[in-house]
Amino acid sequence: MESKMKGTLVEGTIPKLLEGKMISYIKCKHVNYMSQRTEPFYDIQLNIKGKKTIMESFQDYVTPETMDGDNKYDAGDFGLQEAEKGVTFLSFPPVLHLQLMRFQYDPATDTNIKINDRFEFPEKLNLDNFLQNKEPTPALYTIHAVLVHSGDNHGGHYVVYINPKSDGKWCKFDDDVVSRCNKTEAIDNNFGGHEDDISVKHSTNAYMLVYIRDSCKGKSHNMAISAGEDLHRELPRRQEAQRRKERSEAHLYMTVNVITEDQYCSHQGNDLFDADKVKFRSFKVLKTSLLFDFLEMMAQAMGYSLDQIRPWPVSQRTNTTYRPAMLDMDTDIHKTMYDLAEGDSPYTVFLETVDAESGADALPAFDKDTDVLLFLKLYDAKTKSVSYCGHIYLPINTKVYELLPVLCERGGFPIGTDLLLFEEVKPNLTEKIQDYDLPLDKALDELMDGDIIVFQRDDVENEQSELPTAKDYFRDLYHRVEVTFCDKNLPNDNGFTLTLSQRMNYFMVAKAVATKLNTDPMLLQFFKNQGYRDGPGTALRCTYDGTLRDLLSGFKHRQPKKLYYQQLSIRINELENKKPFKCVWVNHKLKEEELMLYPDKGDSVVGLLSEARKHITLADNGTGRLRLLEVIGNKIYQIQKDDVFLDCLNPSGNSKTYRIEEIPDDQLKVKEEEMLVCVAHFQKEVFATFGVPFLLRIKQGEVFTDVKTRIGSILGIGEKELDKIKYAIVVMGRPTYIPE
């Protein structure tokens, strides 16, 4: 905010509200020598360990520290002297922020801890005694806000109590809930304390306090309001003017993306960095700027001298790799950046900097005619990972074996360790260097600045690794792809992403996903992504003989790759020999339960009912006999015979459902003068059916009153309720209402 206010009507508002001044001094005890400097502060960090009140912490803050023994002060001409080091306050601000140091490092446990000790702070605070000289107005303060933390060092909850007008009327801000509270809740309950103090929560306590100076009450508030109003008016105008200026001058500038060596360290892929993931430092540069001007800007931005940096433009080679290339500093130093970039924007530059640990004042010389810039990587077969090992300048006639001691040193191996060397040519080509007696320009393919040598320990144990050599690693890397797997049965599932090889077959993919889900690979079923819209398509058979590359062939190059899966209750090879059949189980109380059954393909209704027995619970005193009903529009359409093949049934219809139920005892045998009729529920109109229908046995000449009684018995309805129900009989689609 302070930087945004510069050059506006409200410049300086933040310091006027929050800035105080202190003097840091070192005073010799035995000679007349003292060093001091005035420093601004926006808050004061108070040590609370072993302190009980704010006054004790302030006294600790200004108590001098003795410098003696090995810690004597270098007093120039007076030599090493015993001295006192401390601070004293010159002025306190209108709004005073006090940071209570409850979070500290504990050397005994080598961890950060939270200090929950009781620490008291007053509603009124007088700091006159801590000033070097009294100010025109007393340093009297009234508390304005208490920031509170509940929890330990690893996390917790934050609440703030604010006394907006310093009149004792407190508000509690807890996430999106603001409520009134009293002074005890805001102040006394947040001192902290020990677990035996039942009046407070042990881990709930204040960690920051805000006080407002009594002589500035109202003024600081009005100043902040005025500043906010002025800033609200001024900033949009200035920002819009700045945006217009940038738009009108955009054609004069180009973007330069700068990358430094530290960005190479965690990279595990080809080349030295991934342009899609690396964090460039981007600079807008005038196209007419000379290379010399750009280097001066880089030196200032990076904190180096001109002799300590060297630019290497990153360009795309004909084999699609991105490598640093040389600039001829003698001729290019006075060229414009636009000419050097050949019109490219952004223009990417690897900025070589001097090694801070070397203590060197300048980069080593580089002879463009005889030297070559090489980058080094170490491959570890055990961890299947690469490590960046820096770069090196070498004469092009250097023999490969002369490089070995440097590689041993960079890899942390004893000098003389047997090494395997490879040249990383391009993403799908890594070649082993065979003859170490050859010079670099003969051993490497078309030696150029920016070439990469990958080395590894020549260890027989590596042969046991899945990827024993760097060549194997980069070949595997070339085929890697990120695939997102989403649960087919969860709408809008974000899924999880795995990095897999496109050469994997079905069972390799299933094993990787099963490991992630902690299940058996055979209990998973996979589905392709539909090409025309995002969603599961056809199911994959477990006998699929293609590769992951084949499965993803429908995706574009940079398009996210996605497959779907579902977890099964039976093994996939068994499932593929069965026919999924969706139906409903209705128990003797007419309660419905959806069932997904997997009878064998080519099976009949009797096989479906046999499969259903494994998943349902029959009534204790029931018949144990099952039947399959076809239900359409909440009415029973027919009873399917046991010998009907399931291929003749269509369980996926929208209005049709198949229902399995236990046959009641009175319906096992239906006599010639009896019949089973469907009983359905309707409301107002006889065709507006709903609910669970059922079958009822009736016989020729039976009185309808007896039929009503049996219906009531099935539905659990008494006689009074039965008399209120309207009945109709439908024959050949024509309803006839039965008189009451």
C-alpha positions in Angstrom: 0.0 0.0 0.0 2.8 2.4 0.9 4.5 1.9 -2.5 1.2 2.4 -4.3 0.6 5.7 -2.4 3.9 7.2 -3.6 3.3 10.1 -5.9 -0.3 10.5 -4.8 -2.2 12.8 -2.5 -1.9 10.3 0.3 1.8 9.6 0.1 3.2 9.1 3.6 0.0 8.1 5.3 1.3 4.7 6.4 4.4 6.1 8.2 2.3 8.8 9.8 0.0 6.2 11.3 2.3 3.3 12.1 6.0 4.4 12.2 7.9 5.1 15.4 11.7 5.6 15.8 14.4 4.0 17.9 18.1 4.4 18.4 20.3 1.2 18.2 23.6 1.8 20.0 26.8 0.1 21.1 28.6 1.9 24.0 32.1 0.9 25.1 32.5 0.4 28.9 36.1 1.5 29.4 36.8 4.0 26.5 34.9 7.0 25.3 33.5 5.5 22.2 29.9 4.9 21.1 28.2 3.9 17.8 24.5 4.6 17.2 22.0 4.8 14.4 18.3 5.9 14.2 15.9 3.2 12.8 12.2 3.3 12.0 9.8 0.6 13.2 6.3 -0.4 12.3 5.8 -2.9 15.2 7.7 -4.1 18.3 8.4 -7.8 18.9 8.2 -8.5 22.6 9.7 -11.6 24.2 7.1 -13.2 26.5 9.1 -16.3 27.7 9.6 -15.9 31.4 7.7 -12.6 31.4 4.4 -11.9 33.1 3.3 -8.5 31.7 3.9 -6.1 28.9 6.0 -3.8 31.2 8.4 -6.7 31.9 8.7 -7.4 28.2 9.4 -3.7 27.4 12.0 -3.5 30.2 13.6 -6.7 28.7 13.6 -5.0 25.3 15.6 -2.0 26.4 17.9 -3.8 28.8 21.5 -3.6 27.2 23.3 -6.8 26.2 26.9 -7.1 27.4 29.5 -7.8 24.7 32.6 -9.4 26.2 34.9 -12.4 25.9 34.9 -13.7 22.3 32.1 -11.3 21.6 33.9 -8.1 22.2 33.1 -5.1 20.0 35.6 -3.9 17.4 35.9 -0.2 18.3 38.3 0.7 15.4 41.4 2.5 16.8 40.5 1.4 20.3 40.6 -2.3 19.3 38.3 -5.0 20.8 36.4 -3.5 23.8 33.9 -4.6 26.3 30.6 -2.9 25.4 26.9 -2.7 25.9 24.5 -3.1 23.0 20.9 -1.9 23.2 18.1 0.3 22.0 16.2 3.2 23.2 13.0 4.7 21.9 12.8 8.2 20.3 9.1 8.2 19.5 6.0 6.0 19.5 3.5 6.1 16.6 -0.3 7.0 16.8 -1.1 3.3 16.1 1.2 0.9 18.0 1.5 -2.8 17.0 2.9 -5.2 19.5 3.9 -8.7 18.3 4.0 -11.2 21.2 6.6 -13.8 20.3 4.5 -16.9 21.2 6.0 -18.9 18.3 9.7 -19.6 18.8 12.4 -22.2 18.0 13.2 -24.7 20.7 16.9 -25.9 20.4 16.2 -28.7 22.9 13.7 -30.4 20.5 15.0 -28.8 17.3 11.4 -27.7 16.4 9.3 -24.6 16.5 6.9 -24.5 19.5 4.1 -22.2 20.7 4.4 -20.6 24.2 1.1 -20.7 25.9 2.3 -19.2 29.2 0.1 -16.5 30.9 1.0 -13.0 29.7 -1.0 -10.0 30.9 -1.6 -6.9 28.9 -3.6 -3.8 30.2 -6.4 -1.8 28.7 -4.4 1.4 29.3 -0.7 1.5 28.6 1.9 4.2 29.6 5.2 4.1 27.8 6.7 7.4 28.8 9.4 5.7 30.9 10.8 4.0 27.8 11.4 7.2 25.8 14.9 8.8 25.7 13.2 12.2 25.9 9.6 13.0 26.6 7.4 13.8 23.6 5.0 16.8 23.4 2.1 14.6 24.3 2.2 11.7 26.8 2.8 8.2 25.4 -0.6 7.0 26.8 -2.4 4.3 24.8 -5.8 2.5 24.9 -6.1 -1.0 23.5 -7.9 -1.2 20.1 -7.6 -4.8 18.9 -6.5 -8.2 20.2 -5.5 -10.9 17.7 -5.9 -14.4 19.1 -4.7 -17.8 18.1 -6.2 -21.2 19.2 -4.1 -24.3 18.6 -0.5 -25.3 18.4 2.5 -24.5 16.2 1.2 -26.7 13.4 -2.1 -25.0 12.9 -5.2 -23.6 14.6 -7.9 -21.0 14.4 -7.7 -17.2 14.4 -10.1 -14.7 15.9 -9.8 -10.9 16.4 -11.5 -8.7 19.0 -11.8 -5.0 18.1 -12.8 -2.0 20.2 -13.7 0.3 17.2 -14.2 3.6 19.1 -12.1 2.8 22.1 -15.2 3.1 24.3 -15.2 -0.4 25.7 -17.8 -1.8 23.2 -16.0 -4.8 21.8 -16.8 -6.9 18.7 -15.6 -10.5 18.0 -14.7 -11.3 14.4 -14.7 -15.1 13.9 -14.5 -15.9 10.2 -17.7 -14.5 8.7 -19.5 -14.2 12.0 -19.3 -10.8 13.9 -20.8 -10.6 17.3 -20.8 -8.4 20.4 -18.7 -9.4 23.4 -17.5 -7.9 26.7 -14.1 -6.7 27.8 -13.4 -9.9 29.8 -13.8 -12.1 26.7 -11.7 -9.8 24.6 -8.8 -9.1 27.1 -8.8 -11.2 30.3 -9.6 -14.6 28.6 -6.7 -14.2 26.1 -3.8 -13.8 28.5 -3.1 -17.6 28.1 -2.3 -19.8 31.0 -1.6 -23.3 32.3 -3.8 -26.3 32.0 -4.7 -26.2 35.7 -6.3 -22.8 35.1 -9.9 -23.8 34.3 -10.9 -20.2 33.5 -9.1 -20.2 30.1 -8.3 -22.6 27.3 -4.7 -23.5 27.5 -3.9 -23.1 23.8 -6.0 -19.9 23.2 -4.1 -16.7 23.7 -3.2 -13.3 22.2 -0.3 -13.1 19.8 -0.7 -9.5 18.5 -2.0 -6.3 20.2 -3.0 -3.0 18.6 -3.0 0.2 20.8 -4.1 3.7 19.8 -2.5 6.8 21.4 -4.9 8.7 23.5 -3.8 12.1 22.1 -4.5 10.8 18.5 -7.9 9.3 19.1 -10.2 10.3 16.3 -7.3 11.8 14.4 -5.7 8.5 13.4 -9.2 7.1 12.5 -10.0 10.3 10.4 -6.6 10.2 8.8 -7.1 6.6 7.7 -10.6 7.4 6.4 -9.4 10.5 4.6 -6.4 8.6 3.1 -8.7 5.8 2.0 -11.1 8.2 0.3 -8.3 10.1 -1.4 -6.6 6.8 -2.4 -9.9 5.5 -3.7 -10.2 8.6 -6.0 -6.6 8.9 -7.0 -5.4 5.4 -7.6 -7.9 4.4 -10.4 -7.1 7.6 -12.3 -3.3 6.9 -12.1 -3.7 3.2 -12.8 -5.8 3.9 -15.9 -3.3 6.5 -17.1 -0.5 4.0 -16.6 -2.4 1.3 -18.5 -3.1 3.6 -21.4 0.6 4.5 -21.5 1.6 0.9 -21.4 -0.8 0.0 -24.2 0.3 2.9 -26.4 4.0 1.9 -25.9 3.7 -1.8 -25.9 5.1 -2.1 -29.4 8.3 -0.5 -28.2 9.0 -3.3 -25.7 9.9 -7.0 -25.7 9.9 -9.6 -23.0 13.1 -11.3 -21.9 12.7 -14.4 -19.8 15.8 -15.0 -17.6 16.6 -18.3 -16.1 19.5 -19.0 -13.7 21.2 -22.3 -12.8 19.3 -22.9 -9.6 16.2 -23.6 -11.8 17.9 -26.6 -13.2 18.4 -28.5 -9.9 15.1 -30.2 -9.5 14.5 -30.9 -13.2 14.1 -34.6 -14.0 13.4 -34.4 -17.7 15.2 -33.8 -21.0 17.2 -30.6 -21.6 17.9 -28.4 -18.6 14.4 -27.1 -17.7 10.7 -27.5 -18.6 9.5 -24.3 -20.2 5.9 -25.0 -19.0 6.9 -25.3 -15.4 10.0 -23.2 -14.8 9.8 -19.9 -13.0 11.4 -17.3 -15.3 12.3 -13.8 -14.1 10.6 -11.7 -16.8 11.8 -8.3 -17.8 10.3 -5.8 -20.2 13.1 -4.3 -22.3 13.0 -1.6 -24.9 13.7 -3.3 -28.3 16.3 -0.6 -29.0 18.2 -1.4 -25.8 21.7 -2.6 -26.4 23.0 -5.9 -25.0 25.3 -3.9 -22.8 22.3 -1.9 -21.3 20.5 -5.2 -20.7 23.5 -6.7 -18.9 23.8 -3.6 -16.7 20.1 -4.0 -15.8 20.6 -7.7 -15.0 23.7 -7.0 -12.9 21.7 -4.5 -10.8 18.7 -6.7 -10.5 20.7 -9.8 -9.6 23.2 -8.1 -7.3 26.3 -8.9 -9.3 29.0 -6.9 -11.1 29.2 -7.0 -14.9 32.2 -9.3 -14.7 30.2 -11.9 -12.7 27.4 -12.6 -15.2 27.4 -14.0 -18.8 24.3 -14.4 -21.0 23.6 -17.5 -23.0 20.6 -17.3 -25.3 18.4 -20.4 -25.1 17.5 -21.5 -28.6 15.7 -24.4 -30.2 18.0 -26.7 -32.2 16.9 -28.6 -35.3 16.4 -31.7 -33.2 13.7 -29.9 -31.0 15.9 -29.5 -27.9 16.3 -26.2 -26.1 19.9 -25.5 -25.2 22.0 -22.4 -24.2 24.1 -21.1 -27.1 27.0 -18.7 -27.3 27.0 -14.9 -27.8 30.0 -13.2 -29.4 30.5 -10.6 -26.7 33.0 -8.7 -28.9 30.6 -8.1 -31.7 27.2 -8.5 -30.1 27.6 -6.3 -27.1 26.5 -3.2 -29.1 23.6 -4.9 -30.9 20.0 -4.2 -29.9 18.1 -6.8 -28.0 15.5 -7.0 -30.8 18.2 -7.9 -33.3 19.7 -10.5 -31.0 16.3 -12.1 -30.4 15.6 -12.0 -34.2 12.2 -10.8 -33.4 11.3 -13.4 -30.8 9.3 -12.3 -27.8 9.7 -13.6 -25.2 13.4 -14.0 -25.7 14.9 -16.6 -23.3 18.3 -16.2 -21.8 20.3 -18.4 -19.4 22.2 -16.0 -17.2 25.4 -17.6 -15.9 26.5 -16.1 -12.6 29.6 -16.5 -10.5 29.4 -19.2 -7.8 28.8 -17.4 -4.6 30.8 -20.0 -2.6 33.8 -19.7 -4.8 34.6 -16.2 -3.7 35.7 -15.3 -7.3 35.4 -11.7 -8.4 34.7 -12.6 -12.0 33.6 -15.5 -14.2 36.4 -17.5 -15.8 37.4 -16.5 -19.4 35.7 -18.3 -22.2 37.4 -18.7 -25.6 34.7 -18.9 -28.3 37.1 -20.5 -30.8 38.6 -23.2 -28.6 36.3 -23.8 -25.6 32.9 -25.5 -25.2 30.2 -25.1 -22.6 29.0 -28.5 -21.2 26.3 -29.3 -18.7 26.5 -32.3 -16.4 23.9 -34.6 -14.9 24.2 -37.5 -12.6 21.9 -40.6 -13.0 21.1 -42.8 -9.9 19.8 -46.2 -11.0 18.6 -47.0 -7.5 16.3 -44.0 -7.2 15.7 -43.7 -11.0 16.4 -40.0 -10.8 18.8 -37.4 -12.3 20.7 -34.7 -10.4 22.0 -31.5 -12.0 25.8 -31.2 -11.4 26.6 -27.8 -12.8 28.4 -26.8 -16.0 32.0 -26.6 -17.1 34.2 -24.9 -19.7 36.6 -27.3 -21.6 38.8 -27.0 -24.6 37.2 -29.0 -27.4 40.3 -31.1 -27.8 40.0 -32.4 -24.2 40.1 -36.2 -24.0 37.0 -37.7 -22.4 39.1 -39.5 -19.7 40.4 -36.0 -18.6 36.8 -35.2 -17.6 36.4 -38.2 -15.3 38.0 -36.7 -12.2 35.7 -33.7 -12.4 32.7 -35.9 -12.8 33.8 -38.0 -9.7 34.1 -34.8 -7.7 30.7 -33.4 -8.9 29.0 -36.8 -8.2 30.6 -37.2 -4.8 32.5 -40.3 -5.8 36.1 -41.2 -4.9 38.6 -40.2 -7.7 39.1 -43.2 -9.9 35.5 -44.6 -9.6 34.4 -46.3 -12.8 31.8 -44.3 -14.6 29.5 -44.7 -17.5 29.1 -41.6 -19.7 26.2 -40.8 -22.1 25.4 -37.9 -24.3 21.8 -36.6 -24.1 21.2 -35.9 -27.7 17.4 -35.4 -27.9 14.3 -36.6 -26.1 14.3 -40.1 -27.7 18.0 -40.5 -28.2 20.7 -40.9 -25.5 23.9 -42.3 -26.7 26.6 -44.1 -24.6 30.1 -42.6 -25.0 32.3 -45.6 -25.9 35.9 -44.4 -26.3 37.2 -42.3 -23.5 40.5 -41.7 -25.3 38.9 -39.6 -28.0 38.7 -35.8 -27.7 35.3 -34.3 -27.0 34.8 -33.1 -30.6 35.1 -36.7 -31.8 33.4 -38.5 -28.9 30.3 -36.4 -28.9 27.9 -36.1 -31.9 28.4 -32.6 -33.5 29.9 -31.0 -30.3 28.2 -27.6 -29.5 27.8 -25.3 -26.6 25.0 -26.4 -24.4 25.6 -30.2 -24.9 24.7 -32.4 -21.9 26.7 -35.3 -20.5 25.0 -37.7 -18.2 27.2 -39.9 -16.0 26.6 -42.7 -13.6 28.5 -45.1 -11.4 29.4 -48.3 -13.3 28.0 -50.6 -10.6 27.0 -54.2 -11.1 24.1 -53.6 -8.6 22.5 -51.3 -11.2 21.7 -54.3 -13.3 19.0 -55.2 -10.8 17.3 -51.9 -11.3 14.2 -51.5 -13.4 16.1 -48.8 -15.4 19.8 -49.7 -15.0 21.3 -47.0 -17.2 20.7 -43.4 -18.1 19.8 -44.5 -21.6 17.0 -46.7 -20.2 15.9 -43.8 -18.0 15.5 -41.3 -20.8 13.9 -43.9 -23.1 11.3 -44.5 -20.4 11.0 -40.8 -19.8 10.2 -40.3 -23.5 7.2 -42.6 -23.2 5.8 -41.1 -19.9 2.4 -39.5 -19.9 0.2 -38.0 -17.1 -3.2 -39.7 -17.1 -6.1 -38.6 -14.9 -8.4 -41.4 -13.7 -12.0 -40.5 -12.6 -14.6 -42.6 -10.9 -17.3 -43.4 -13.4 -20.0 -43.5 -10.6 -19.1 -40.1 -9.1 -20.5 -37.1 -11.1 -17.8 -34.4 -11.7 -15.1 -36.4 -10.0 -11.8 -34.6 -10.3 -10.0 -38.0 -9.9 -6.3 -38.5 -9.4 -3.3 -38.2 -11.8 -0.6 -40.8 -12.4 2.5 -40.6 -14.4 2.7 -43.8 -16.6 4.5 -45.2 -19.5 2.7 -45.2 -22.8 4.2 -48.7 -23.4 2.2 -50.2 -20.5 -0.3 -52.9 -21.3 -3.7 -53.2 -19.7 -2.6 -55.1 -16.6 0.3 -52.7 -15.9 -2.1 -49.8 -15.9 -4.6 -51.7 -13.8 -1.8 -52.5 -11.3 -0.8 -48.8 -11.0 -4.3 -47.6 -10.4 -5.0 -50.5 -8.0 -1.9 -49.5 -6.0 -3.2 -45.9 -5.8 -6.7 -47.1 -4.7 -5.3 -49.9 -2.4 -7.4 -52.6 -4.1 -7.0 -55.6 -6.3 -6.3 -54.9 -10.0 -8.9 -57.5 -10.9 -11.6 -55.6 -9.1 -11.3 -52.6 -11.5 -13.1 -52.0 -14.7 -11.9 -49.2 -17.1 -13.7 -47.1 -19.7 -12.4 -45.0 -22.5 -13.1 -41.3 -22.6 -15.8 -40.4 -25.2 -14.3 -38.5 -28.1 -17.1 -36.0 -28.6 -17.6 -35.0 -25.0 -16.0 -35.5 -21.6 -17.4 -38.7 -20.0 -17.1 -42.5 -19.8 -17.4 -44.4 -23.1 -17.2 -48.1 -23.8 -15.9 -50.5 -21.2 -12.4 -52.0 -21.8 -12.1 -55.8 -21.7 -9.4 -57.2 -19.5 -8.1 -59.1 -22.5 -7.3 -55.7 -24.3 -4.0 -56.3 -26.1 -3.2 -52.7 -26.9 -0.9 -50.3 -25.1 -1.7 -47.1 -23.1 -0.6 -45.2 -26.2 -3.4 -46.9 -28.1 -5.9 -46.0 -25.5 -4.9 -42.3 -25.6 -4.7 -42.0 -29.3 -7.8 -39.9 -29.5 -6.3 -37.1 -27.4 -4.5 -34.1 -28.9 -0.9 -33.5 -28.0 -1.4 -31.0 -25.1 -4.9 -32.1 -24.2 -5.2 -33.6 -20.7 -5.4 -37.4 -20.9 -8.4 -38.9 -19.0 -9.7 -42.5 -18.4 -12.6 -43.7 -16.2 -12.8 -46.6 -13.8 -15.2 -48.3 -11.4 -14.5 -50.6 -8.5 -16.2 -54.0 -8.7 -17.4 -56.5 -6.2 -16.5 -59.5 -8.5 -13.3 -60.0 -10.5 -13.2 -58.4 -14.0 -12.7 -61.7 -15.8 -15.8 -63.1 -14.1 -17.8 -60.0 -14.8 -17.0 -60.1 -18.5 -18.5 -63.6 -18.7 -21.7 -62.4 -17.0 -24.6 -60.2 -18.0 -25.3 -57.2 -15.7 -29.0 -57.1 -14.8 -30.4 -54.2 -12.9 -33.6 -54.9 -10.9 -35.4 -54.2 -7.6 -35.8 -56.4 -4.6 -39.1 -56.0 -2.7 -39.4 -57.6 0.7 -42.6 -58.8 2.4 -43.1 -55.3 3.8 -43.2 -53.8 0.3 -39.8 -52.0 0.8 -37.8 -51.6 -2.4 -34.0 -52.1 -2.7 -32.1 -51.7 -5.9 -30.0 -54.7 -7.0 -27.3 -55.0 -9.7 -27.0 -58.8 -10.4 -24.4 -60.5 -12.6 -25.9 -63.8 -13.8 -24.0 -65.8 -16.5 -24.5 -64.9 -20.1 -27.1 -67.0 -21.8 -28.8 -67.7 -18.4 -32.6 -67.8 -17.9 -34.8 -66.3 -15.2 -34.2 -69.2 -12.9 -30.4 -68.4 -13.0 -31.1 -64.8 -12.2 -33.3 -65.7 -9.2 -30.5 -68.1 -8.0 -28.0 -65.2 -8.2 -30.4 -62.9 -6.3 -30.5 -65.3 -3.3 -26.8 -64.4 -2.6 -27.7 -60.7 -2.1 -31.1 -60.7 -0.3 -32.5 -61.6 3.1 -35.7 -63.7 3.1 -38.4 -63.6 5.7 -38.0 -66.1 8.6 -41.4 -67.8 8.0 -41.6 -67.3 4.2 -41.9 -69.8 1.4 -38.3 -69.3 0.1 -39.6 -69.2 -3.4 -38.8 -66.2 -5.7 -40.4 -64.8 -8.8 -39.6 -62.1 -11.4 -42.2 -59.5 -12.2 -42.2 -57.0 -15.0 -43.4 -53.6 -13.8 -44.5 -50.7 -16.1 -45.8 -47.4 -14.8 -46.1 -48.6 -11.2 -48.3 -51.5 -12.3 -47.4 -55.2 -12.6 -47.5 -56.1 -16.2 -46.6 -59.8 -16.1 -44.9 -62.6 -14.2 -41.9 -63.9 -16.1 -41.6 -67.6 -16.5 -38.5 -69.4 -15.2 -37.4 -70.7 -18.6 -37.3 -67.2 -20.3 -33.8 -66.3 -21.4 -32.4 -63.1 -20.0 -31.4 -61.9 -23.5 -35.2 -61.6 -24.2 -35.6 -59.1 -21.4 -34.5 -55.4 -21.4 -33.7 -54.2 -17.9 -32.4 -50.8 -19.1 -35.7 -49.4 -20.2 -36.8 -46.0 -18.8 -40.3 -46.9 -17.7 -39.9 -50.6 -17.2 -38.4 -52.3 -14.2 -37.9 -55.9 -13.2 -38.7 -56.8 -9.6 -37.8 -59.8 -7.6 -40.0 -60.8 -4.6 -40.7 -63.8 -2.4 -43.9 -65.6 -3.3 -46.4 -65.4 -0.4 -47.7 -68.7 0.9 -51.3 -68.1 -0.3 -50.0 -67.6 -3.9 -47.9 -70.7 -4.3 -50.8 -72.7 -5.7 -53.7 -70.8 -7.5 -56.8 -73.0 -8.0 -58.9 -73.0 -11.1 -61.6 -70.7 -9.6 -58.9 -68.3 -8.3 -56.7 -65.7 -10.0 -53.9 -63.2 -9.2 -54.7 -59.6 -9.9 -52.4 -56.5 -9.8 -53.2 -54.0 -7.1 -51.8 -50.5 -7.8 -52.1 -47.1 -6.1 -53.6 -44.1 -7.9 -54.4 -40.5 -7.0 -57.5 -38.7 -8.3 -57.2 -40.2 -11.8 -57.1 -43.9 -12.1 -54.1 -43.8 -14.5 -52.0 -41.5 -12.2 -50.4 -44.5 -10.5 -47.6 -44.4 -8.0 -46.0 -46.4 -5.2 -45.2 -50.1 -5.0 -47.8 -52.4 -6.7 -48.5 -56.0 -5.5 -50.3 -59.2 -6.5 -53.5 -60.3 -4.7 -55.2 -63.7 -4.9 -59.0 -63.5 -5.3 -61.6 -66.2 -6.1 -64.8 -66.5 -8.0 -67.8 -65.1 -6.0 -65.7 -63.5 -3.3 -67.3 -60.5 -1.5 -65.4 -57.3 -2.2 -65.4 -56.5 1.5 -63.1 -59.5 2.1 -60.8 -58.3 -0.7 -60.6 -54.9 1.0 -59.7 -56.6 4.3 -56.8 -58.6 2.7 -55.5 -55.4 1.0 -55.5 -53.6 4.3 -53.7 -56.5 5.9 -50.9 -56.3 3.2 -50.6 -52.5 3.6 -51.0 -52.4 7.3 -54.2 -50.3 7.1 -57.1 -50.5 9.5 -60.8 -50.7 8.6 -61.5 -46.9 9.1 -58.8 -45.9 6.7 -59.8 -48.6 4.3 -63.3 -47.1 4.1 -61.9 -43.8 3.0 -60.1 -45.3 0.0 -61.6 -45.2 -3.5 -61.3 -48.4 -5.6 -61.5 -49.0 -9.3 -61.1 -52.1 -11.5 -59.5 -51.7 -14.9 -60.4 -54.2 -17.6 -59.1 -53.9 -21.2 -57.9 -50.3 -20.3 -61.4 -49.2 -19.2 -61.7 -48.2 -15.5 -64.9 -49.0 -13.5 -65.2 -47.4 -10.1 -66.5 -49.8 -7.4 -69.3 -48.2 -5.4 -68.7 -47.5 -1.7 
